[in-house]
Amino acid sequence: MSSTQEIIKTTEKYGAHNYHPLPVVLSKGKGIWLTDPEGKRYMDFLSAYSAVNQGHLHPRIISALKDQCKRLTLTSRAFHNDLLGIFLKELCEYTGYEMALPMNTGAEAVETAMKMARRWGVEKKGIKDGQQEIIVCAENFHGRTITIISFSTDPDARINYGPYAPGFIIIPYNDPEALRKAITPNTCAFLVEPIQGEAGVNVPDAGYLKAVRQICTKNNVLMIADEIQTGFCRTGKKFACDHENVKPDVMTLGKALGGGVFPVSAVVAQRKVMDVFTPGTHGSTFGGNPLACAVAREALRVLDDEKLADNAERLGIIFREKMKKIRCPRMQLVRGKGLLNAVVFDKNFQAWDVCVALKDHGLLAKQTHGNIIRFAPPLIITERQLNQAVSIIKTVFQKIK
Ligand SMILES: *Cc1c(COP(=O)(O)O)cnc(C)c1O
C-alpha cells in the first residue's frame, strides 16, 4: 500500500485543486474512528460535514447496503421499484410531512425546493412567471450549483462564475425585521438554514425561527428550512427547527440521510405544495434508486433505535461546558447546539495550524473561515470518548500563543 505522502502527491497531481484538505489520508473507518495508511488512528470530529451521524460503517447500514446489492440497484424512475414507496412513507412519518421527492445530493434537494417554490408561486399564489423572488440570507451555504452560488455572499464560492441567476434577494441572517421588509407580492419563498453550518455554526437568537414562521405565514410565503447539515439528530433534536417547535412548509434533507455510505437527499412538503410537480416537470436518473432507499431506510431506523438525538443533546451540553473551561486566551467563543459546535478565535487567528496540531494528536477537525473550528463527531460517540477528545483539544489549545 502507498504511504500518506505518495497518495497526497498523486491526488494533488491528478485532482482539480478545488479543496485544500488537511495533510492526512484515511483508508479505514469504524464508528467514530478513522485510520491512515500507516495505521495511526484518529477521532473523526467532522463526520463528513454531518453526513456520518450514524458513525463509519454502521453494521446495520452496511448490511442493508450489501443485502440490496444482491437484489436490485437501479431502475430509473421510468418504472416503479419496490422500495421507493415504503422509503418515502417512512421518511414522511419521520419528518411529519405528507409527501417527499428523492434526489441524490444536497444541492439537488435545494434546487428542487426552489423549483417547487417558484412553480408554487405562479400556480398557487398568482405571481407572473419570471417575476418570482426567493429571499435568502447573507453567509448562507446551500450548495455549489450555478443557481445556488448566484446568491452566495462568499467571494470564493461565487467569483468569476457569472452570469448569475436572478430572482434572489439577500438579507442579513437572524433578522426577522429584514425579512418582513424584503417581502413583496412576488416573494414565493424564504430559504434559511436553522443554524448556519458553513458560516461557522452560527446559531440565531432564540425566537428567530418562530418569528420567521409567523412572517411567512402572514405573507403567504413558503418557509424553506435547509436541514441538510442540521437535520437527523445533529443538533439534539430530529431537526433544528424542532428546538422552537417550528414547522417549515418545506425541508431540504441530505447528508446523514445516506447513513455515511451513499448520497441520498430529499425534499419534504405538504401535498398542497408538492402537487405542483407533474410528470416531466422534474426528475433525476439516480434519485430514489432502490440501493439508496434501502440505505436511507436503515439510516433513519438507526437514528431512532440508538436514540441519537438524545445522545447529541446530552453530550453537546457536556462538550460546550468543558470547552469553555479550557484556558486559551485567543479563544473567544464556544457555540453550538447538540453535537454541532464551533470554537471562534480572534479575527486574525490561523485555525489551520491548530487543525494540523489536532491531527498530530489524533483528532480530525476542520476550520471554516480561517478563525473558526467546527467540532461535530458522529452522534454515536460515548461520553468517555468525548472526554478523551476534550483532553486532546485541551492539550493543543493550551499551547496556542
Ligand atoms: C452540505 C450542504 C448542502 C449541499 O449538500 P451537497 O450534498 O454537498 O450538495 C446544502 N445545504 C447545507 C446547509 C449543507 O450543509
PDBQT file of the ligand as one rigid body, heavy atoms in Angstrom, charges set to zero:
ROOT
HETATM    1  C1  LIG A 501     -23.715  20.335   2.613  1.00  0.00    +0.000 C 
HETATM    2  C2  LIG A 501     -24.846  21.270   2.484  1.00  0.00    +0.000 A 
HETATM    3  C3  LIG A 501     -25.521  21.444   1.261  1.00  0.00    +0.000 A 
HETATM    4  C4  LIG A 501     -25.045  20.809  -0.028  1.00  0.00    +0.000 C 
HETATM    5  O1  LIG A 501     -25.030  19.421   0.017  1.00  0.00    +0.000 OA
HETATM    6  P1  LIG A 501     -24.181  18.627  -1.109  1.00  0.00    +0.000 P 
HETATM    7  O2  LIG A 501     -24.547  17.191  -0.864  1.00  0.00    +0.000 OA
HETATM    8  O3  LIG A 501     -22.726  18.908  -0.844  1.00  0.00    +0.000 OA
HETATM    9  O4  LIG A 501     -24.616  19.122  -2.438  1.00  0.00    +0.000 OA
HETATM   10  C5  LIG A 501     -26.615  22.278   1.233  1.00  0.00    +0.000 A 
HETATM   11  N1  LIG A 501     -27.035  22.916   2.345  1.00  0.00    +0.000 NA
HETATM   12  C6  LIG A 501     -26.419  22.778   3.538  1.00  0.00    +0.000 A 
HETATM   13  C7  LIG A 501     -26.944  23.504   4.736  1.00  0.00    +0.000 C 
HETATM   14  C8  LIG A 501     -25.288  21.966   3.646  1.00  0.00    +0.000 A 
HETATM   15  O5  LIG A 501     -24.656  21.864   4.810  1.00  0.00    +0.000 OA
ENDROOT
TORSDOF 0
